[in-house]
Amino acid sequence: MDIREIFAFNLKAFRRAKRLSQEELAHLAGIDRTYVSLLERRVYSASIDVVQQLATALNVEADELLKRPVKARK
């Protein structure tokens, strides 16, 4: 998994765990809903500022969005 794939996987997993739609997450993070979709589909890369905004909206540390998922570490 490359870093963009890891970020996309984690972003989607945390968003779903919080039971948020892409639109709800985007609103909380102060970004556009379509941007969340593009990040989850690995079309765009997030800037470090956007990573922080999303982490804050999800109530997680920014590094959690960049860590390789446990099941993908093998």
C-alpha positions, 0 to 999 in steps of 0.5 A: 500500500502506498501512502495515498492508499493508506490515507484513503483507506483510513479516512473512509474507515474512520468516517464510517466508524463515526457514521458520517456521510462524506457530506457531514465530514466535509462540513465538519472539516470545512472542505468540499464534499466532492474533495472527500470523495476524491481523497477516498478514491485516491484521485487527489492527495491531501495537503498536510493542512487538510489531513489535520482538518479531517483528523480534527473533524474525526476526533483522531490524531492526524498520524492515525490517518497515515498509519498502515492498517494492522491487517495490511501490515503483513 
